[in-house]
Amino acid sequence: MADIELVVDLRGRPIETLNDFWDAVAGPCGLPEWFGRNLDAWSDTIHARGISNVIDSHDLLVVHVDQQGLFSEGRQAGHALAGVFDGEQNRLVVHATK
């Protein structure tokens, strides 16, 4: 049986800050209004589960973003966010922009 993936494609959406990222994933990931909007809260949500019924109902979370704004080379906040993804149960795919 294949793994059930939740794919959140944010390509083409301007994401300059962590708040922009939280705004972008809140709906598709079913984040509650009380979600902490910080890296620890995101880590708990995607690793420990139990915070979002949407994420919990999928085996894998895959988030696609463009390599710009928050995810540009040298952006520390983007690098820190990428480090929260484990590459197995949850993946961040950064696509080169043209």
Sequence and secondary structure as in RCSB ss.txt:
>XXXX:A:sequence
MADIELVVDLRGRPIETLNDFWDAVAGPCGLPEWFGRNLDAWSDTIHARGISNVIDSHDLLVVHVDQQGLFSEGR
QAGHALAGVFDGEQNRLVVHATK
>XXXX:A:secstr
    EEEEE TTS   SHHHHHHHHHHHHT  TT   SHHHHHIIIII  S HHHHT SEEEEEEESSGGGSTT 
HHHHHHHHH  SSSEEEEEE   
